[in-house]
């Protein structure tokens, strides 16, 4: 079966340091050819170590790394046809934009005319033609990043690896560069693997989001699936956007479980395929923050909703929505995202009692 040149498979990959610390602990992962994949997780979770092993800068302690169906463990980066863009960009300060981009072709022995012809075509693709004769110090942060990307892409790698590429940029430029990265990946048609600890960055960019924790993959899938349907408590809490409540299963019928939350209220939750629960089991429940509505006490909540008593502990204006922090359902950090217009049509203040509600069918049992 032809997997495509940029198809990547990690099979039982382990990386130990000092003989006993597993930075990467038995990772199995498939990344399709031409995908934009984000490895997402906190510092020390193993995501950069995986990137370096795919690149050929580290060897796994155990397991296989396949690119295009070929086991590349032990091969140098040039033989793997991978290219890596580092967080610092690592541009040569004394070389012009054109010469920085053409540097890898110079190392390969191409003539000046040939490498400049290829570099000029690449500069046009990333909109750097007007800056060809400038030095890196004369460029903005976003322009420097485009130079680093073009220099990595000019060797026509089958996999481009990016280590925290947006971390040095301000918020406005990060948003702009996300679009540029995605556009370049589509234009080049190659596999991008992008390491980040920023949830919004991963969700905005990736076809495939891989959430990592302590050297293991906790969940991998399309961005919307990861955000909307987290497998377990760790993923739900790390991705944000979800409230997580703990409780104990009271009863189970064919479609729902009733859960006693810490506050003692009964919460009906749809059963989740693949998660078996019995009466008496401890369980966690996830509810998206934007599915939560606030109802004044004494006003009847909508039919087929869960309703818990809560108290407002904080209000933060976020522009197009208002973040309302609550003490509800046994959670002191429950959050509702209320649309701006809806909130200001009937605002609630800190200390006010409210009913915290959501449709029964939107809650999710977690592993």
C-alpha positions in Angstrom: 0.0 0.0 0.0 1.4 3.4 -1.0 1.3 5.5 2.2 2.7 8.7 0.5 6.2 10.2 1.0 5.2 12.2 4.1 3.2 9.5 6.0 4.7 9.0 9.4 4.2 6.2 11.8 5.6 5.9 15.3 5.4 2.3 16.6 6.1 1.7 20.3 8.5 4.6 20.5 10.4 5.0 23.8 13.0 7.6 24.6 14.8 7.2 27.9 17.4 9.5 29.4 19.9 8.4 32.0 18.6 4.9 31.5 15.4 5.3 33.5 13.5 8.5 32.7 11.1 7.9 29.9 10.6 11.3 28.1 8.6 9.4 25.5 6.8 6.3 26.8 5.5 3.8 24.2 4.0 6.2 21.7 2.0 4.8 18.8 0.9 7.4 16.3 0.1 7.7 12.6 0.3 11.0 10.8 -1.1 11.0 7.2 0.9 12.3 4.3 0.2 16.0 3.7 -1.4 16.5 7.2 -0.9 19.5 9.4 -0.3 17.9 12.8 0.2 19.7 16.1 1.8 18.0 19.1 0.2 19.7 22.1 1.0 19.5 25.7 2.7 21.2 28.7 6.5 21.6 29.0 8.2 18.3 29.6 5.5 16.1 28.1 7.8 14.7 25.4 6.5 16.6 22.3 9.8 18.2 21.4 11.6 14.9 21.9 9.3 13.2 19.4 10.0 16.1 17.0 13.7 15.6 17.3 13.5 11.8 16.9 11.5 12.2 13.7 14.0 14.8 12.5 17.0 12.5 13.2 18.5 14.6 15.9 17.8 12.0 18.6 17.5 8.2 18.3 14.7 6.3 20.1 15.6 3.9 22.9 13.1 1.5 21.5 10.5 1.4 18.7 10.3 2.3 15.1 9.9 5.6 13.2 8.6 5.1 9.6 8.4 7.9 7.0 6.8 6.9 3.8 6.8 3.3 5.0 10.6 3.2 5.5 12.1 2.7 9.0 14.4 5.8 9.3 15.9 5.1 12.8 19.6 5.5 12.5 19.4 7.6 9.2 20.7 11.2 9.2 18.2 14.0 8.6 19.3 14.5 5.0 18.6 10.9 4.2 15.1 11.1 5.9 14.3 14.2 3.8 13.1 16.1 6.8 13.7 19.8 7.6 13.4 21.5 11.0 12.6 25.1 11.8 13.8 26.1 15.2 12.2 28.4 17.7 15.0 30.9 17.4 14.9 30.9 13.5 18.7 30.6 13.6 19.2 32.9 10.6 22.7 33.9 9.6 22.9 37.6 10.5 25.6 38.4 7.9 23.7 36.9 5.0 20.9 38.5 3.0 17.4 37.0 2.8 18.3 35.4 -0.6 21.5 33.9 0.7 19.9 32.6 3.9 17.2 30.9 1.9 19.7 29.5 -0.6 22.2 28.3 2.0 21.2 24.6 2.1 21.5 24.5 -1.7 24.9 26.1 -1.5 25.9 23.3 0.9 24.7 20.7 -1.6 27.0 22.2 -4.2 24.5 23.9 -6.6 25.8 26.7 -8.7 25.1 30.3 -7.6 22.8 30.8 -10.6 20.8 27.6 -9.9 20.4 28.2 -6.2 19.4 31.9 -6.7 16.8 30.9 -9.3 15.3 28.4 -6.8 15.5 30.9 -3.9 13.8 33.6 -5.9 10.9 31.3 -6.7 10.6 30.4 -3.1 10.7 34.1 -2.0 7.9 34.9 -4.4 5.8 32.1 -2.9 6.3 33.5 0.6 6.1 37.2 -0.4 9.7 38.1 0.4 10.9 39.2 -3.1 11.0 42.9 -2.0 13.3 42.0 0.9 15.8 39.8 -1.0 18.8 42.0 -0.3 18.0 42.8 3.4 19.8 41.4 6.4 17.8 39.6 9.1 18.2 42.5 11.5 16.4 44.7 9.0 13.3 42.5 9.1 10.3 42.2 11.4 9.7 39.1 13.5 7.1 37.8 11.0 9.4 38.4 8.0 12.2 36.6 9.8 9.9 33.7 10.3 9.0 33.5 6.7 12.7 33.5 5.8 13.3 30.5 8.2 10.3 28.7 6.7 11.5 29.3 3.2 15.0 28.1 4.0 13.6 24.9 5.5 11.2 24.3 2.6 13.7 25.0 -0.2 15.2 21.5 0.1 11.8 20.0 -0.8 11.5 17.9 2.4 8.7 15.4 2.7 8.2 16.4 6.3 8.7 19.9 7.8 9.1 20.1 11.6 8.4 23.3 13.6 9.4 23.7 17.2 7.2 26.4 18.9 7.4 28.6 15.8 5.1 31.3 17.0 6.1 31.6 20.7 8.4 34.7 20.1 5.7 36.7 18.3 3.1 39.1 19.8 -0.6 38.2 19.8 -1.5 40.1 16.6 1.4 38.7 14.7 0.8 35.1 16.0 -2.7 35.2 14.5 -1.4 36.5 11.2 1.4 33.9 11.1 -1.0 31.1 11.8 -2.7 31.9 8.5 0.6 32.1 6.7 1.7 28.8 8.1 -1.5 27.1 7.0 -1.4 28.7 3.6 2.3 27.6 3.1 1.5 24.1 4.1 -1.3 23.9 1.6 0.9 25.4 -1.1 3.8 23.0 -0.4 1.5 20.0 0.1 3.9 18.3 2.6 3.4 17.0 6.1 3.9 19.7 8.8 4.5 18.7 12.4 4.2 21.6 14.8 5.0 21.5 18.5 3.1 23.9 20.7 1.8 24.3 24.3 -0.9 26.7 23.2 -4.3 25.1 22.8 -5.8 27.8 20.6 -2.9 27.6 18.2 -3.2 23.9 17.8 -7.0 24.0 17.3 -6.7 26.8 14.7 -4.0 25.2 12.6 -4.2 21.4 12.8 -5.9 18.7 10.8 -4.6 16.3 13.5 -4.2 17.4 17.2 -2.1 15.1 19.4 -2.5 15.8 23.1 0.4 14.6 25.2 1.0 14.1 28.9 4.1 12.6 30.6 5.5 11.0 27.5 2.2 9.5 26.4 -0.5 10.3 23.8 -3.7 11.0 25.7 -5.9 11.6 22.6 -5.3 12.2 18.9 -7.8 13.3 16.3 -9.3 16.2 14.3 -9.3 19.5 16.3 -13.1 19.7 16.6 -13.3 16.1 18.0 -10.6 16.8 20.5 -12.2 20.1 21.7 -15.8 18.9 21.6 -15.4 15.3 22.7 -12.4 14.9 25.0 -11.8 11.3 26.0 -10.8 11.9 29.6 -10.5 14.5 32.3 -6.9 15.5 31.5 -7.8 16.3 27.9 -11.0 18.2 28.9 -9.2 20.3 31.4 -6.0 20.9 29.4 -7.9 22.0 26.2 -10.1 24.3 28.2 -13.6 25.3 27.1 -15.0 22.5 29.3 -16.3 22.3 32.8 -15.5 19.1 34.6 -17.6 17.8 37.5 -16.9 14.8 39.6 -19.6 12.6 41.0 -20.9 9.1 41.6 -23.3 7.1 39.4 -26.7 6.6 41.1 -28.6 4.7 38.4 -28.1 3.7 34.7 -30.8 3.1 32.1 -30.5 2.3 28.4 -29.6 5.9 27.4 -28.6 7.9 30.4 -26.8 7.7 33.7 -27.9 9.8 36.7 -24.9 11.1 38.6 -24.8 12.6 42.1 -22.5 15.6 41.9 -20.5 16.8 44.9 -23.3 19.3 45.7 -25.7 16.4 45.9 -27.8 17.4 42.9 -28.8 14.7 40.4 -27.4 15.2 36.9 -28.6 13.2 33.9 -25.9 12.5 31.4 -26.1 10.6 28.1 -24.1 7.3 28.1 -20.9 7.6 26.0 -20.0 4.7 23.7 -17.0 2.9 24.9 -17.4 4.0 28.5 -19.2 1.4 30.7 -20.5 2.6 34.1 -22.5 0.9 36.9 -24.3 2.3 39.9 -21.8 3.3 42.5 -19.0 4.1 40.1 -17.1 7.4 40.5 -17.3 9.4 37.3 -16.4 12.7 35.7 -18.6 14.8 33.5 -17.7 17.4 30.9 -19.9 20.3 29.9 -18.8 22.9 27.3 -18.7 26.4 28.8 -20.6 27.8 25.8 -23.4 25.3 26.4 -24.0 26.7 29.9 -26.9 29.2 30.5 -27.6 31.3 33.6 -31.2 31.6 34.8 -32.5 33.8 37.6 -33.8 32.0 40.7 -37.5 31.6 40.5 -37.6 31.4 36.8 -38.2 28.0 35.4 -35.3 26.5 33.3 -36.1 25.1 29.9 -37.3 21.5 29.5 -34.8 18.7 29.3 -32.1 20.6 31.0 -29.9 20.1 34.1 -30.3 22.9 36.6 -27.8 23.4 39.5 -27.7 26.2 42.1 -24.8 28.5 41.8 -23.2 31.7 42.8 -21.4 34.2 40.7 -17.8 34.6 41.8 -16.3 36.6 38.9 -17.2 38.4 35.6 -14.7 39.0 32.8 -15.5 40.9 29.6 -13.9 39.1 26.7 -15.3 41.2 23.8 -17.7 39.0 21.9 -18.6 37.0 25.1 -18.5 37.4 28.8 -16.8 34.8 31.0 -18.8 34.3 34.1 -17.1 32.4 36.9 -19.3 30.4 39.3 -19.4 28.2 42.3 -21.7 25.4 41.2 -22.2 21.7 41.2 -19.4 21.2 43.8 -16.9 23.1 41.5 -15.5 26.4 42.7 -14.2 27.2 39.2 -17.3 26.5 37.0 -17.4 28.8 34.0 -20.1 30.0 31.6 -19.4 31.7 28.3 -22.3 34.1 27.8 -22.7 36.0 24.5 -22.1 39.7 25.0 -25.6 40.8 24.0 -27.3 38.2 26.1 -25.2 39.1 29.2 -25.7 42.8 29.0 -29.5 42.5 28.4 -29.7 41.1 31.9 -26.3 41.2 33.6 -25.5 39.3 36.8 -23.0 40.6 39.4 -20.5 39.0 41.8 -22.3 37.3 44.7 -25.6 36.9 42.9 -27.4 33.5 43.1 -28.3 31.9 39.7 -29.4 28.6 38.3 -26.7 27.1 36.2 -28.3 25.1 33.3 -27.4 23.1 30.2 -29.3 20.7 27.9 -29.1 17.1 29.1 -27.8 15.8 25.8 -24.7 18.1 25.6 -22.9 16.7 28.7 -20.3 13.9 28.2 -19.0 11.2 30.5 -15.3 11.0 30.7 -12.9 8.1 31.2 
